[in-house]
């Protein structure tokens, strides 16, 4: 009987330790992990003050790079394959600018990949957050490590 009670106590203690480990592993991080997926954005030569934690999703040849934080934040789409082609960039309150560029719209964009780092440069149309009714174009550079 004592042998069974000891086994029950040991199993109960192991369950508590395992539950604590699972809970700590699931806790939200306040900053991106070292070596995690991050991006930097430069608007008109001014780099964003922080690195953006990002999610990188590949669907066939299309990569979708999305900041975890929605504002300030961004979404970019790049097609890979025989050529690296930007498809769209949407900036949301990055350095006080909200705007976008997409295939078929005015402006330009170029993309490249070096290892796991995507670089997208171009012109986005939109508005500065302090003057939302006044159109503005900016030069941007987005470097995302996926």
Backbone as JSON Lines, residues from 0, in Angstrom:
{"i":0,"aa":"X","n":[0.82,-1.19,0.0],"ca":[0.0,0.0,0.0],"c":[0.87,1.26,0.0]}
{"i":1,"aa":"X","n":[1.94,1.26,0.84],"ca":[2.83,2.42,0.87],"c":[3.51,2.62,-0.47]}
{"i":2,"aa":"X","n":[3.83,1.53,-1.11],"ca":[4.48,1.59,-2.42],"c":[3.57,2.3,-3.43]}
{"i":3,"aa":"X","n":[2.29,2.02,-3.41],"ca":[1.33,2.66,-4.31],"c":[1.18,4.13,-3.97]}
{"i":4,"aa":"X","n":[1.15,4.48,-2.68],"ca":[1.03,5.89,-2.28],"c":[2.26,6.68,-2.74]}
{"i":5,"aa":"X","n":[3.46,6.07,-2.62],"ca":[4.68,6.74,-3.07],"c":[4.63,6.98,-4.58]}
{"i":6,"aa":"X","n":[4.16,6.02,-5.33],"ca":[4.05,6.17,-6.79],"c":[3.08,7.29,-7.15]}
{"i":7,"aa":"X","n":[1.97,7.38,-6.45],"ca":[0.97,8.42,-6.72],"c":[1.57,9.79,-6.43]}
{"i":8,"aa":"X","n":[2.3,9.93,-5.28],"ca":[2.92,11.22,-4.95],"c":[3.97,11.59,-6.0]}
{"i":9,"aa":"X","n":[4.79,10.63,-6.43],"ca":[5.82,10.9,-7.43],"c":[5.19,11.3,-8.76]}
{"i":10,"aa":"X","n":[4.15,10.6,-9.17],"ca":[3.47,10.95,-10.43],"c":[2.83,12.33,-10.33]}
{"i":11,"aa":"X","n":[2.24,12.65,-9.18],"ca":[1.64,13.97,-8.98],"c":[2.68,15.08,-9.05]}
{"i":12,"aa":"X","n":[3.84,14.86,-8.45],"ca":[4.91,15.86,-8.48],"c":[5.42,16.05,-9.9]}
{"i":13,"aa":"X","n":[5.57,14.96,-10.64],"ca":[6.02,15.06,-12.03],"c":[5.0,15.84,-12.88]}
{"i":14,"aa":"X","n":[3.72,15.62,-12.63],"ca":[2.68,16.33,-13.37],"c":[2.75,17.83,-13.1]}
{"i":15,"aa":"X","n":[2.98,18.22,-11.84],"ca":[3.08,19.64,-11.49],"c":[4.28,20.27,-12.18]}
{"i":16,"aa":"X","n":[5.43,19.59,-12.15],"ca":[6.64,20.11,-12.8],"c":[6.42,20.23,-14.31]}
{"i":17,"aa":"X","n":[5.82,19.23,-14.93],"ca":[5.56,19.27,-16.37],"c":[4.6,20.41,-16.72]}
{"i":18,"aa":"X","n":[3.57,20.61,-15.92],"ca":[2.62,21.7,-16.17],"c":[3.31,23.05,-16.07]}
{"i":19,"aa":"X","n":[4.22,23.21,-15.1],"ca":[4.96,24.47,-14.96],"c":[5.86,24.71,-16.17]}
{"i":20,"aa":"X","n":[6.51,23.66,-16.66],"ca":[7.36,23.81,-17.85],"c":[6.54,24.2,-19.08]}
{"i":21,"aa":"X","n":[5.4,23.57,-19.26],"ca":[4.54,23.88,-20.4],"c":[4.05,25.32,-20.31]}
{"i":22,"aa":"X","n":[3.63,25.75,-19.13],"ca":[3.13,27.12,-18.96],"c":[4.23,28.14,-19.24]}
{"i":23,"aa":"X","n":[5.45,27.87,-18.78],"ca":[6.53,28.84,-19.03],"c":[6.91,28.86,-20.51]}
{"i":24,"aa":"X","n":[6.82,27.75,-21.19],"ca":[7.14,27.72,-22.62],"c":[6.1,28.46,-23.44]}
{"i":25,"aa":"X","n":[4.86,28.5,-22.96],"ca":[3.79,29.17,-23.7],"c":[3.66,30.65,-23.36]}
{"i":26,"aa":"X","n":[4.41,31.14,-22.39],"ca":[4.29,32.55,-22.0],"c":[4.72,33.45,-23.14]}
{"i":27,"aa":"X","n":[4.04,34.58,-23.3],"ca":[4.35,35.54,-24.38],"c":[5.66,36.25,-24.08]}
{"i":28,"aa":"X","n":[6.46,36.45,-25.12],"ca":[7.71,37.17,-24.97],"c":[7.47,38.64,-25.25]}
{"i":29,"aa":"X","n":[8.15,39.5,-24.47],"ca":[7.96,40.94,-24.66],"c":[8.87,41.49,-25.74]}
{"i":30,"aa":"X","n":[9.89,40.75,-26.12],"ca":[10.78,41.2,-27.19],"c":[11.11,40.01,-28.07]}
{"i":31,"aa":"X","n":[11.57,40.28,-29.31],"ca":[11.85,39.16,-30.19],"c":[13.0,38.33,-29.65]}
{"i":32,"aa":"X","n":[12.96,37.01,-29.79],"ca":[14.04,36.17,-29.31],"c":[15.31,36.41,-30.1]}
{"i":33,"aa":"X","n":[16.44,36.18,-29.45],"ca":[17.72,36.33,-30.15],"c":[17.72,35.4,-31.34]}
{"i":34,"aa":"X","n":[18.08,35.91,-32.5],"ca":[18.1,35.1,-33.71],"c":[16.73,34.88,-34.32]}
{"i":35,"aa":"X","n":[15.7,35.55,-33.8],"ca":[14.35,35.39,-34.31],"c":[14.13,36.16,-35.6]}
{"i":36,"aa":"X","n":[12.97,36.0,-36.16],"ca":[12.61,36.73,-37.39],"c":[12.33,38.19,-37.05]}
{"i":37,"aa":"X","n":[13.11,39.09,-37.62],"ca":[12.95,40.52,-37.36],"c":[13.12,41.31,-38.65]}
{"i":38,"aa":"X","n":[12.63,42.55,-38.63],"ca":[12.77,43.43,-39.79],"c":[13.11,44.84,-39.32]}
{"i":39,"aa":"X","n":[13.81,45.55,-40.19],"ca":[14.11,46.98,-39.99],"c":[13.57,47.72,-41.2]}
{"i":40,"aa":"X","n":[13.03,48.91,-40.96],"ca":[12.49,49.72,-42.05],"c":[13.1,51.1,-41.99]}
{"i":41,"aa":"X","n":[13.49,51.6,-43.15],"ca":[13.99,52.96,-43.28],"c":[13.02,53.73,-44.16]}
{"i":42,"aa":"X","n":[12.58,54.9,-43.69],"ca":[11.67,55.77,-44.44],"c":[12.41,57.08,-44.7]}
{"i":43,"aa":"X","n":[12.58,57.44,-45.98],"ca":[13.29,58.67,-46.35],"c":[14.61,58.82,-45.59]}
{"i":44,"aa":"X","n":[15.35,57.72,-45.49],"ca":[16.67,57.75,-44.85],"c":[16.66,57.64,-43.34]}
{"i":45,"aa":"X","n":[15.5,57.62,-42.71],"ca":[15.41,57.54,-41.25],"c":[14.99,56.13,-40.86]}
{"i":46,"aa":"X","n":[15.89,55.41,-40.17],"ca":[15.6,54.04,-39.78],"c":[14.63,54.0,-38.6]}
{"i":47,"aa":"X","n":[13.74,53.02,-38.62],"ca":[12.81,52.84,-37.49],"c":[13.62,52.59,-36.23]}
{"i":48,"aa":"X","n":[13.09,53.04,-35.11],"ca":[13.83,52.98,-33.85],"c":[13.96,51.57,-33.29]}
{"i":49,"aa":"X","n":[13.12,50.65,-33.7],"ca":[13.19,49.29,-33.18],"c":[13.12,48.28,-34.31]}
{"i":50,"aa":"X","n":[13.53,47.07,-33.99],"ca":[13.37,45.96,-34.92],"c":[11.95,45.41,-34.73]}
{"i":51,"aa":"X","n":[11.29,45.11,-35.83],"ca":[9.94,44.56,-35.79],"c":[10.0,43.04,-35.73]}
{"i":52,"aa":"X","n":[9.39,42.4,-34.74],"ca":[9.24,40.94,-34.8],"c":[8.28,40.62,-35.95]}
{"i":53,"aa":"X","n":[8.6,39.6,-36.74],"ca":[7.8,39.31,-37.93],"c":[7.44,37.84,-38.05]}
{"i":54,"aa":"X","n":[6.4,37.59,-38.83],"ca":[6.04,36.24,-39.26],"c":[6.33,36.15,-40.74]}
{"i":55,"aa":"X","n":[7.0,35.09,-41.16],"ca":[7.29,34.86,-42.57],"c":[6.56,33.59,-42.99]}
{"i":56,"aa":"X","n":[5.71,33.71,-43.99],"ca":[4.92,32.58,-44.47],"c":[5.19,32.39,-45.95]}
{"i":57,"aa":"X","n":[5.49,31.15,-46.34],"ca":[5.7,30.86,-47.76],"c":[4.53,30.04,-48.28]}
{"i":58,"aa":"X","n":[3.94,30.51,-49.38],"ca":[2.87,29.79,-50.08],"c":[3.33,29.63,-51.51]}
{"i":59,"aa":"X","n":[3.77,28.42,-51.83],"ca":[4.39,28.13,-53.14],"c":[5.58,29.07,-53.3]}
{"i":60,"aa":"X","n":[5.58,29.94,-54.31],"ca":[6.7,30.85,-54.53],"c":[6.49,32.21,-53.88]}
{"i":61,"aa":"X","n":[5.35,32.42,-53.25],"ca":[5.04,33.72,-52.65],"c":[5.38,33.73,-51.16]}
{"i":62,"aa":"X","n":[6.15,34.73,-50.75],"ca":[6.47,34.95,-49.34],"c":[5.64,36.11,-48.83]}
{"i":63,"aa":"X","n":[5.01,35.93,-47.69],"ca":[4.27,37.0,-47.02],"c":[5.01,37.3,-45.72]}
{"i":64,"aa":"X","n":[5.48,38.53,-45.61],"ca":[6.24,38.96,-44.44],"c":[5.36,39.97,-43.71]}
{"i":65,"aa":"X","n":[5.01,39.66,-42.48],"ca":[4.03,40.46,-41.74],"c":[4.55,40.75,-40.34]}
{"i":66,"aa":"X","n":[4.5,42.02,-39.94],"ca":[4.91,42.35,-38.58],"c":[3.9,41.77,-37.6]}
{"i":67,"aa":"X","n":[4.4,41.28,-36.47],"ca":[3.52,40.74,-35.44],"c":[2.64,41.85,-34.9]}
{"i":68,"aa":"X","n":[3.25,42.99,-34.63],"ca":[2.51,44.17,-34.17],"c":[1.87,44.83,-35.38]}
{"i":69,"aa":"X","n":[0.6,45.16,-35.3],"ca":[-0.1,45.72,-36.46],"c":[0.2,47.19,-36.67]}
{"i":70,"aa":"X","n":[0.32,47.99,-35.59],"ca":[0.66,49.41,-35.72],"c":[1.58,49.82,-34.61]}
{"i":71,"aa":"X","n":[2.72,50.4,-34.91],"ca":[3.26,50.5,-36.26],"c":[3.61,49.11,-36.76]}
{"i":72,"aa":"X","n":[3.51,48.95,-38.06],"ca":[3.81,47.65,-38.63],"c":[3.75,47.67,-40.14]}
{"i":73,"aa":"X","n":[3.82,46.49,-40.74],"ca":[3.85,46.4,-42.2],"c":[3.47,45.01,-42.66]}
{"i":74,"aa":"X","n":[3.16,44.9,-43.94],"ca":[2.97,43.63,-44.64],"c":[3.66,43.76,-45.98]}
{"i":75,"aa":"X","n":[4.42,42.75,-46.37],"ca":[5.09,42.76,-47.67],"c":[4.9,41.39,-48.32]}
{"i":76,"aa":"X","n":[4.8,41.39,-49.65],"ca":[4.69,40.15,-50.41],"c":[5.77,40.15,-51.48]}
{"i":77,"aa":"X","n":[6.5,39.04,-51.53],"ca":[7.59,38.89,-52.49],"c":[7.47,37.53,-53.15]}
{"i":78,"aa":"X","n":[7.56,37.51,-54.47],"ca":[7.53,36.25,-55.22],"c":[8.96,35.84,-55.51]}
{"i":79,"aa":"X","n":[9.25,34.56,-55.26],"ca":[10.58,34.03,-55.55],"c":[10.46,33.0,-56.65]}
{"i":80,"aa":"X","n":[11.55,32.47,-57.07],"ca":[11.57,31.5,-58.16],"c":[12.71,31.85,-59.08]}
{"i":81,"aa":"X","n":[12.45,31.96,-60.37],"ca":[13.52,32.33,-61.3],"c":[13.97,33.76,-61.07]}
{"i":82,"aa":"X","n":[13.06,34.61,-60.57],"ca":[13.4,36.0,-60.24],"c":[12.76,36.34,-58.89]}
{"i":83,"aa":"X","n":[13.33,37.32,-58.22],"ca":[12.76,37.81,-56.96],"c":[11.99,39.08,-57.3]}
{"i":84,"aa":"X","n":[10.67,39.05,-57.12],"ca":[9.8,40.14,-57.55],"c":[8.91,40.62,-56.41]}
{"i":85,"aa":"X","n":[8.99,41.91,-56.06],"ca":[8.07,42.42,-55.04],"c":[6.66,42.48,-55.62]}
{"i":86,"aa":"X","n":[5.67,42.15,-54.81],"ca":[4.27,42.19,-55.25],"c":[3.5,43.3,-54.55]}
{"i":87,"aa":"X","n":[3.79,43.53,-53.27],"ca":[3.08,44.58,-52.53],"c":[3.81,44.89,-51.23]}
{"i":88,"aa":"X","n":[3.68,46.13,-50.79],"ca":[4.2,46.58,-49.5],"c":[3.16,47.5,-48.88]}
{"i":89,"aa":"X","n":[2.8,47.27,-47.65],"ca":[1.86,48.12,-46.91],"c":[2.53,48.54,-45.61]}
{"i":90,"aa":"X","n":[2.72,49.84,-45.41],"ca":[3.33,50.39,-44.2],"c":[2.23,51.02,-43.36]}
{"i":91,"aa":"X","n":[2.21,50.72,-42.06],"ca":[1.18,51.24,-41.16],"c":[1.83,52.02,-40.01]}
{"i":92,"aa":"X","n":[1.78,53.33,-40.1],"ca":[2.31,54.23,-39.06],"c":[3.79,53.97,-38.76]}
{"i":93,"aa":"X","n":[4.57,53.65,-39.78],"ca":[6.01,53.46,-39.6],"c":[6.68,54.82,-39.75]}
{"i":94,"aa":"X","n":[7.38,55.24,-38.72],"ca":[8.01,56.57,-38.7],"c":[7.02,57.66,-39.08]}
{"i":95,"aa":"X","n":[5.76,57.5,-38.68],"ca":[4.75,58.52,-38.94],"c":[4.17,58.5,-40.34]}
{"i":96,"aa":"X","n":[4.37,57.4,-41.08],"ca":[3.84,57.31,-42.45],"c":[2.98,56.06,-42.59]}
{"i":97,"aa":"X","n":[1.86,56.21,-43.29],"ca":[1.0,55.09,-43.64],"c":[0.77,55.14,-45.15]}
{"i":98,"aa":"X","n":[1.1,54.06,-45.83],"ca":[0.93,54.03,-47.28],"c":[1.3,52.68,-47.84]}
{"i":99,"aa":"X","n":[1.34,52.6,-49.18],"ca":[1.58,51.3,-49.8],"c":[2.13,51.45,-51.21]}
{"i":100,"aa":"X","n":[2.57,50.32,-51.73],"ca":[2.95,50.16,-53.12],"c":[2.48,48.76,-53.51]}
{"i":101,"aa":"X","n":[2.05,48.6,-54.74],"ca":[1.66,47.28,-55.25],"c":[1.88,47.24,-56.75]}
{"i":102,"aa":"X","n":[2.04,46.04,-57.28],"ca":[2.19,45.85,-58.72],"c":[1.02,46.52,-59.43]}
{"i":103,"aa":"X","n":[1.33,47.26,-60.49],"ca":[0.29,47.93,-61.26],"c":[0.0,49.35,-60.8]}
{"i":104,"aa":"X","n":[0.57,49.75,-59.67],"ca":[0.38,51.12,-59.19],"c":[1.6,51.95,-59.56]}
{"i":105,"aa":"X","n":[1.48,53.26,-59.48],"ca":[2.63,54.12,-59.77],"c":[3.69,53.9,-58.71]}
{"i":106,"aa":"X","n":[4.9,54.21,-59.08],"ca":[6.03,54.0,-58.18],"c":[6.84,52.8,-58.61]}
{"i":107,"aa":"X","n":[7.87,52.55,-57.87],"ca":[8.76,51.45,-58.2],"c":[9.07,50.64,-56.96]}
{"i":108,"aa":"X","n":[9.53,49.42,-57.17],"ca":[9.99,48.58,-56.07],"c":[10.93,47.53,-56.63]}
{"i":109,"aa":"X","n":[11.92,47.18,-55.84],"ca":[12.86,46.11,-56.18],"c":[13.02,45.22,-54.96]}
{"i":110,"aa":"X","n":[13.32,43.96,-55.2],"ca":[13.51,43.03,-54.09],"c":[14.7,42.13,-54.38]}
{"i":111,"aa":"X","n":[15.34,41.68,-53.3],"ca":[16.44,40.73,-53.41],"c":[16.45,39.85,-52.17]}
{"i":112,"aa":"X","n":[17.15,38.73,-52.28],"ca":[17.31,37.82,-51.15],"c":[18.79,37.5,-51.02]}
{"i":113,"aa":"X","n":[19.29,37.57,-49.78],"ca":[20.66,37.18,-49.47],"c":[20.56,36.22,-48.29]}
{"i":114,"aa":"X","n":[20.71,34.93,-48.56],"ca":[20.5,33.94,-47.51],"c":[19.04,33.92,-47.11]}
{"i":115,"aa":"X","n":[18.77,34.28,-45.85],"ca":[17.39,34.32,-45.37],"c":[16.9,35.76,-45.18]}
{"i":116,"aa":"X","n":[17.64,36.73,-45.72],"ca":[17.26,38.14,-45.58],"c":[16.68,38.69,-46.87]}
{"i":117,"aa":"X","n":[15.44,39.17,-46.79],"ca":[14.78,39.83,-47.9],"c":[15.03,41.33,-47.79]}
{"i":118,"aa":"X","n":[15.35,41.98,-48.91],"ca":[15.47,43.43,-48.95],"c":[14.52,43.94,-50.03]}
{"i":119,"aa":"X","n":[13.66,44.87,-49.64],"ca":[12.72,45.48,-50.58],"c":[12.9,46.98,-50.5]}
{"i":120,"aa":"X","n":[13.11,47.62,-51.64],"ca":[13.25,49.07,-51.69],"c":[12.3,49.63,-52.72]}
{"i":121,"aa":"X","n":[11.89,50.88,-52.51],"ca":[11.01,51.5,-53.49],"c":[10.36,52.76,-52.97]}
{"i":122,"aa":"X","n":[9.28,53.14,-53.65],"ca":[8.5,54.32,-53.31],"c":[7.1,53.89,-52.93]}
{"i":123,"aa":"X","n":[6.61,54.4,-51.8],"ca":[5.24,54.11,-51.36],"c":[4.44,55.4,-51.35]}
{"i":124,"aa":"X","n":[3.17,55.31,-51.72],"ca":[2.27,56.46,-51.7],"c":[1.31,56.33,-50.54]}
{"i":125,"aa":"X","n":[1.04,57.45,-49.88],"ca":[0.12,57.44,-48.75],"c":[0.04,58.8,-48.13]}
{"i":126,"aa":"X","n":[0.16,58.86,-46.8],"ca":[0.08,60.13,-46.08],"c":[0.85,60.02,-44.77]}
{"i":127,"aa":"X","n":[1.35,61.16,-44.33],"ca":[1.96,61.22,-43.01],"c":[0.85,61.24,-41.97]}
{"i":128,"aa":"X","n":[1.08,60.57,-40.85],"ca":[0.04,60.44,-39.84],"c":[-0.41,61.79,-39.28]}
{"i":129,"aa":"X","n":[0.47,62.78,-39.26],"ca":[0.1,64.09,-38.73],"c":[-0.67,64.95,-39.74]}
{"i":130,"aa":"X","n":[-0.69,64.53,-41.01],"ca":[-1.45,65.22,-42.07],"c":[-2.11,64.18,-42.97]}
{"i":131,"aa":"X","n":[-3.1,63.49,-42.46],"ca":[-3.67,62.36,-43.21],"c":[-4.4,62.73,-44.5]}
{"i":132,"aa":"X","n":[-4.77,63.99,-44.68],"ca":[-5.47,64.37,-45.9],"c":[-4.53,64.88,-46.98]}
{"i":133,"aa":"X","n":[-3.25,64.97,-46.68],"ca":[-2.27,65.47,-47.65],"c":[-1.46,64.3,-48.21]}
{"i":134,"aa":"X","n":[-1.58,64.0,-49.49],"ca":[-0.83,62.88,-50.08],"c":[0.68,63.06,-49.92]}
{"i":135,"aa":"X","n":[1.36,61.94,-49.72],"ca":[2.81,61.95,-49.59],"c":[3.4,60.69,-50.2]}
{"i":136,"aa":"X","n":[4.57,60.83,-50.79],"ca":[5.34,59.7,-51.3],"c":[6.63,59.62,-50.5]}
{"i":137,"aa":"X","n":[7.05,58.4,-50.15],"ca":[8.29,58.22,-49.41],"c":[9.14,57.15,-50.08]}
{"i":138,"aa":"X","n":[10.43,57.23,-49.86],"ca":[11.36,56.18,-50.25],"c":[11.49,55.25,-49.04]}
{"i":139,"aa":"X","n":[11.37,53.95,-49.24],"ca":[11.5,53.02,-48.13],"c":[12.51,51.93,-48.45]}
{"i":140,"aa":"X","n":[13.04,51.36,-47.4],"ca":[13.91,50.19,-47.49],"c":[13.5,49.26,-46.35]}
{"i":141,"aa":"X","n":[13.14,48.05,-46.69],"ca":[12.71,47.06,-45.72],"c":[13.68,45.9,-45.78]}
{"i":142,"aa":"X","n":[14.29,45.56,-44.64],"ca":[15.16,44.39,-44.55],"c":[14.55,43.44,-43.54]}
{"i":143,"aa":"X","n":[14.18,42.25,-44.0],"ca":[13.5,41.28,-43.16],"c":[14.29,39.98,-43.12]}
{"i":144,"aa":"X","n":[14.62,39.54,-41.91],"ca":[15.33,38.27,-41.74],"c":[14.31,37.19,-41.37]}
{"i":145,"aa":"X","n":[14.08,36.28,-42.31],"ca":[13.1,35.21,-42.1],"c":[13.8,33.9,-41.73]}
